[in-house]
Every structure is written in structure tokens, then in C-alpha cells.
Amino acid sequence: QVQLVESGGGMVQSGGSLRLSCAASGSIFSVYAMGWHRQAPGKQRELVATITSGGRTNYADSVKGRFTISRDTAKNTVYLQMNSLKSEDTSVYYCNAEISSWPKINYGVDYWGKGTLVTVSS
């Protein structure tokens, strides 16, 4: 079994900050790329940020300069530091990771967390 569990969501005023965490656990051989997506009511799920196993990052234009993705490889954990939050950032944020597990250790499979709600108020 492999699972991703997000934490750190909540309510914050516009201009404030939150830090999301996502820890992968289970029968893990290796964790490759990790990332965050979000989905607001009535909208399609969109990519927020990704980070490769080598530390290369990519961000959606809407969050560049405000959000920072990072990871702790030893802990199989990815973080999303969210600064200067805006009301339009209100969404359920989902953690995603490409993970190989026993016995199929030669390729990764995408796993998703259940999501954590971030609400930004005025």
C-alpha cells in the first residue's frame, strides 16, 4: 500500500501565508517527481507546482513569485509554501507523486492524496 496524506490547509486572510505538507508512505521503493494541483468548485483541476527528484521546479503562472515548492527526499515529503495568498487561491489542494513500489520498482505510478482545503478570505 502507498498513500499520500496532505496537511496544513485551513483559513487565512488575503495576503497571509500557509505551508502545505504531503508525506508519502507505504511500500515505497523510490519517489520521483512530486507536485501540487488544486481544484476550485466548478473548475478543472490545475497544476500548481512540481519538483523533480533532482530538485528542478515548475510553477503555474498564477502562483509564480508567491509559492515555493520543496521536498525532503529522506522523509518522502513535499511542501508548498504559499505566500501573499489571494482569494482566487481558494481551492482544494491535492498532492501528487510518481512512486515506484515493490515489486514493480522500475517505473513510477501516479498517486494522489485526498486533498486539503485552503480558504482565503478578504
Rosetta blueprint (number, residue, H / E / L):
1 Q L
2 V E
3 Q E
4 L E
5 V E
6 E E
7 S E
8 G L
9 G L
10 G E
11 M E
12 V E
13 Q E
14 S L
15 G L
16 G L
17 S L
18 L E
19 R E
20 L E
21 S E
22 C E
23 A E
24 A E
25 S E
26 G E
27 S L
28 I E
29 F E
30 S E
31 V E
32 Y E
33 A E
34 M E
35 G E
36 W E
37 H E
38 R E
39 Q E
40 A L
41 P L
42 G L
43 K L
44 Q L
45 R L
46 E E
47 L E
48 V E
49 A E
50 T E
51 I E
52 T L
53 S L
54 G L
55 G L
56 R L
57 T E
58 N E
59 Y E
60 A L
61 D L
62 S L
63 V L
64 K L
65 G L
66 R L
67 F E
68 T E
69 I E
70 S E
71 R E
72 D E
73 T H
74 A H
75 K H
76 N L
77 T E
78 V E
79 Y E
80 L E
81 Q E
82 M E
83 N L
84 S L
85 L L
86 K L
87 S H
88 E H
89 D H
90 T L
91 S E
92 V E
93 Y E
94 Y E
95 C E
96 N E
97 A E
98 E E
99 I E
100 S E
101 S E
102 W L
103 P L
104 K L
105 I L
106 N L
107 Y L
108 G L
109 V E
110 D E
111 Y E
112 W E
113 G L
114 K L
115 G L
116 T E
117 L E
118 V E
119 T E
120 V E
121 S E
122 S L
